[in-house]
């Protein structure tokens, strides 16, 4: 390619806005614009432009000309905005009317570039927008999303349709983060067979390939490349602008000054990244590998109800059922890991009725007070329930172990087969691969159903507010008609940890049920619950 043909576009304030509702401080935006100018970025996409008025959103969700004109934009830095195709094709009075509500002629606007973001089914219906925008004097880009799983024939058909309109750059986005450099090159080659104009790429970093995919695309002739500062963007984020600037400096024949951007990262973006959590991790990697929309992972990571096992179980569900398009209802359905109506064959009351139950947790205090706890068990003979595979208390003092989360059960299967106690699980409601992993193990089948903020205790099953084994153990004791429940080793996670709040919520809901036995912690705890001392007992 010719020198200066390659364009670097930064879309931090548009893509990163999904984390803070596009509500960026003006001082940050000013420093950002100066840093982009020093970095020799060609275009900054300052945000979205559209009609959505649901909930509070900051200025970069609308990016009006009035807002842009209130900023000091360096003269050499060109400004772009993005419009979602869905808002144009669904506008009651048609695409041209919608665009006329959003844009004045380019000669009267600070905006140079308008990009239209399209899902595959929206692409052809939205193409007439290119003609209107071009007539108004704008540089026009179309971003084609979720292209990775489309056939060669489909991709060529879309590229051919684009040829019929005055589009300045045709982008494809690795929306699910599932591409690698080889598949990226393959898609570029397919598009290139039909589309002869400039080609762009927007990469996601689910599997850590965002930079590599961008550079491979450049090697294949792509001339527009997107990035965001620190990769800020939905889910795992994007190719990092600071890395792209370094890698593309020679291609672009520019000399970049990184200092203002690095100060901005240190002073603003680093703390925001720690708070919001964008960036790749194992969950995003799994999602990218299986073509699952990264918003599923982002939502679960930011929701304290989802423990690690939950997230892995949901990923497995979406892998089998399909998760390319995000839907919150699908996420709720995926979290219900148990098939069919709640059922079971084991009745806890046969062994527990009229007895005291001691539930053994895994906090440090179980070790610190182990001798006193074991002495109490030997003297008073409570019915002892250990959670999952913890082994601090002598095996001969434990009556049963409880486990209920499918992923945790499967992960611990080899350990459970070596432990002597019967294992209580919702066996009849779990998959065949779990049963195969426990051949020869004494399983007690106690059913489970999940219903928000609810505890119900039947003879052979329970209804719980979540899939935590602590909730399951409490329900076993209540269904078993225990006289009271003692807790040991439930220390807590710290007052600021959301898990502490979740356990407090569990205990609050449990104790409100009229038939629930009283609950007392006999080792130190941070939870809001009655506390005594194992030594007093």
GICORMO-V517463 format. One record per helix or strand of 2 or more residues. SS is the DSSP state (helix for helix, strand for strand). FROM is the first residue (numbers start at 1). LEN is the number of residues. If there is no record, write none. Layout:
# GICORMO-V517463
SS:FROM:LEN  SS:FROM:LEN
This chain:
# GICORMO-V517463
strand:7:4  helix:12:4  helix:17:4  helix:26:13  strand:43:6  helix:59:3  helix:65:5  strand:78:7  helix:85:5  helix:95:8  helix:106:3  strand:111:8  helix:120:7  helix:128:8  strand:139:6  helix:152:11  strand:169:5  helix:181:12  strand:198:5  helix:210:10  strand:224:5  helix:229:3  helix:241:12  helix:259:18  helix:282:8  helix:294:8  helix:308:14  helix:328:7  helix:349:4  strand:357:4  helix:365:4  helix:370:11  strand:383:5  helix:395:3  strand:400:3  helix:406:6  helix:413:6  strand:422:4  helix:427:3  helix:432:6  strand:443:3  strand:447:4  strand:456:2  strand:461:4  helix:469:11  strand:484:5  helix:498:14  strand:518:4  strand:530:2
